[in-house]
Amino acid sequence: MKRPVVISSMAFRQPRILGRLWKPPNDVCTCRFAGSFIVAPPWDLPASPPDAVTVIVIEPSMGFGTGHHATTRMCLQLLSDLDVSDLDVLDLGTGSGVLSMAAALRGARRVVGIDVDVDAIASAEASAALNTLPDTIEFRVGDFRTSPPGPADLVLANLTGGMLTSASAPLAALIRPGGTAILSGFDHTEVDSVVRAFPGFTEHARLAEDTWIALRLTRPS
């Protein structure tokens, strides 16, 4: 099993959102490394990031956070290990949009971020406007279980253990043969159920941080 990603952090000034002082956990907002990505707020970007590092600018919000949750970091770490150039990517439950933007900035051919929450899509689009993104990225309000998008080479699904197990069939159908899924949003007590929900898939990587787990699986060709 791979080691969990090592996180570096530094304190930032607090933002004001909708006229109010937004207070993240412990009253500190952080800029963090996750694999070969840095997730940072717009008011305190790294001055000279390494050439191999991709900076993703996220406007923190009270509803969708800073993109720094352990499951998001681990998904970014697993994404760092892949060459996504010329791949079609789906980001299910996109939330802040950070995973969609990461894939787009790394050269994915097409990226679609989907969420059932209208506010999530608004938050993702607000952050997307702060980044220099290709026109290959799109955010949509929708439910992949009832209105499935087209299949993709890579599916990112940072959801919940319950959602991944109950919706594994429609989710798996979105992954092209030989394609990859990066799954997270569940803890160590749920990992066996999640793996069993994707029979025939091969597990290539597993990360753990605190009690959270992230997996990289491939669908049979």
C-alpha positions in Angstrom: 0.0 0.0 0.0 1.3 3.5 -0.8 2.0 5.9 1.9 -0.5 8.6 2.6 0.4 11.9 0.9 2.5 14.2 3.0 0.9 17.6 3.5 2.7 21.0 3.8 0.7 24.0 5.0 1.0 27.7 5.8 -1.4 30.1 7.4 -3.3 32.6 5.4 -5.4 35.7 6.0 -9.1 35.1 6.4 -11.4 35.9 3.6 -14.7 37.8 3.6 -17.5 36.0 1.8 -20.9 37.7 1.2 -19.8 40.5 3.6 -19.1 38.1 6.4 -15.8 36.9 7.8 -15.5 33.3 6.8 -14.0 31.2 9.6 -12.5 27.8 8.5 -11.8 25.1 11.1 -9.5 26.4 13.8 -9.8 29.9 12.3 -7.0 29.1 9.9 -7.1 28.8 6.1 -4.3 26.8 4.5 -2.6 26.3 1.2 -1.6 22.7 0.8 0.3 20.3 -1.4 -1.6 17.2 -2.6 0.6 15.1 -4.8 1.9 17.4 -7.6 -0.9 20.0 -7.0 -1.2 23.0 -4.7 -4.6 24.1 -3.7 -4.7 27.8 -2.7 -7.1 30.7 -2.1 -6.8 33.6 -4.5 -5.5 36.1 -1.9 -2.4 34.1 -1.0 -1.0 32.2 -4.0 2.5 30.6 -3.8 5.0 33.1 -5.3 7.3 30.6 -7.1 5.8 27.1 -7.3 8.0 24.3 -8.6 7.7 23.8 -12.4 6.2 20.3 -11.9 3.5 21.6 -9.6 0.1 22.7 -10.8 -1.6 25.4 -8.7 -5.4 25.3 -8.4 -7.1 28.4 -7.1 -10.2 27.8 -4.9 -12.5 30.4 -3.6 -13.3 29.1 -0.1 -17.0 28.9 0.7 -18.9 28.0 3.8 -20.9 25.4 2.0 -18.1 23.7 0.0 -14.9 24.4 2.0 -11.4 25.0 0.7 -10.8 21.8 -1.3 -8.5 20.6 1.5 -10.4 17.7 2.9 -8.4 14.5 3.3 -10.5 12.7 0.7 -9.9 15.5 -1.8 -6.1 15.5 -1.1 -5.9 11.8 -1.6 -7.9 12.0 -4.9 -5.4 14.6 -6.1 -2.5 12.4 -5.0 -3.9 9.5 -7.1 -4.6 11.8 -10.0 -1.0 13.0 -9.8 0.2 9.5 -10.7 -1.8 9.4 -13.9 -1.2 10.9 -17.4 -4.7 12.3 -18.2 -3.7 14.0 -21.4 -6.3 13.3 -24.1 -8.6 11.5 -21.7 -12.3 12.1 -21.2 -12.9 12.7 -17.5 -16.1 12.7 -15.3 -16.1 14.2 -11.8 -19.2 12.9 -10.0 -20.2 15.0 -7.0 -17.8 17.7 -8.1 -18.5 20.0 -5.1 -15.8 22.7 -5.2 -14.8 21.6 -8.6 -11.1 21.1 -7.6 -10.8 17.6 -9.1 -12.3 18.7 -12.4 -10.0 21.7 -12.6 -7.0 19.5 -11.7 -7.8 17.1 -14.6 -8.3 20.0 -17.0 -5.1 21.7 -16.0 -3.2 18.5 -16.6 -4.4 18.3 -20.2 -7.5 16.1 -20.2 -9.4 16.2 -23.5 -12.7 16.8 -21.9 -13.8 17.2 -18.3 -17.4 17.3 -17.0 -18.1 18.0 -13.3 -21.5 17.0 -12.2 -23.4 17.7 -8.9 -27.0 17.5 -7.8 -26.6 20.7 -5.8 -27.0 23.9 -7.7 -25.0 25.8 -5.2 -22.1 23.4 -5.6 -22.0 24.1 -9.3 -22.1 27.8 -8.7 -19.2 27.5 -6.3 -17.2 25.4 -8.8 -17.8 27.9 -11.5 -16.8 30.8 -9.3 -13.5 29.0 -8.5 -13.0 28.0 -12.2 -13.2 31.7 -13.1 -10.1 32.3 -11.0 -8.0 29.8 -12.9 -6.7 29.8 -16.5 -8.5 26.8 -17.7 -8.9 25.4 -21.2 -12.4 25.4 -22.7 -12.6 21.6 -22.3 -14.1 21.8 -18.8 -17.8 22.0 -18.1 -19.9 22.0 -14.9 -23.5 20.6 -14.9 -26.3 20.2 -12.4 -27.4 16.6 -12.7 -27.6 13.1 -11.2 -25.5 10.5 -12.9 -27.9 7.8 -11.6 -30.9 9.1 -13.5 -29.4 11.2 -16.3 -26.1 9.5 -17.0 -23.5 11.5 -19.1 -21.4 9.9 -21.8 -18.8 7.4 -20.7 -15.3 8.5 -19.8 -11.8 7.1 -19.6 -11.4 8.4 -16.0 -14.2 8.8 -13.4 -13.5 10.7 -10.2 -16.1 10.0 -7.5 -15.4 11.5 -4.1 -18.9 10.7 -2.7 -19.8 8.5 0.3 -19.4 4.8 1.0 -23.2 4.4 0.8 -23.5 6.2 -2.5 -20.6 4.3 -4.0 -22.0 0.9 -3.1 -25.7 1.6 -3.9 -24.8 3.4 -7.2 -21.9 1.2 -8.2 -23.7 -0.3 -11.3 -24.5 3.1 -13.0 -21.1 4.5 -11.9 -19.2 1.5 -13.4 -21.2 1.8 -16.6 -19.7 5.3 -17.0 -16.2 3.9 -17.1 -15.0 2.8 -20.5 -13.4 -0.7 -20.8 -9.9 -0.4 -19.5 -10.7 2.9 -17.9 -9.9 4.1 -14.4 -11.9 5.1 -11.3 -10.6 7.2 -8.4 -13.0 6.6 -5.5 -13.1 8.3 -2.1 -15.4 9.7 0.5 -15.5 6.6 2.7 -13.6 5.4 5.8 -11.7 2.2 6.6 -14.9 0.5 7.9 -16.5 0.8 4.5 -13.6 0.0 2.1 -14.3 -3.7 1.8 -18.0 -3.0 0.9 -16.9 -0.4 -1.7 -14.3 -2.8 -3.3 -16.9 -5.6 -3.4 -19.3 -3.3 -5.2 -17.0 -3.2 -8.2 -16.5 -6.8 -9.1 -14.0 -7.5 -11.8 -12.2 -4.2 -11.2 -8.5 -4.3 -10.3 -7.2 -2.2 -7.4 -4.0 -0.5 -8.3 -3.5 2.0 -5.4 -4.9 2.6 -2.0 -4.3 5.7 0.2 -5.2 6.3 3.8 -5.3 9.5 5.8 -6.7 9.4 9.4 -9.7 7.0 8.9 -10.4 8.1 5.3 -9.5 5.9 2.3 -9.1 6.5 -1.5 -8.8 3.9 -4.2 -7.7 3.7 -7.8 -9.3 0.9 -9.7 -9.4 -0.1 -13.4 -12.3 -1.7 -15.3 -11.5 -4.8 -17.3 -10.9 -4.2 -21.0 
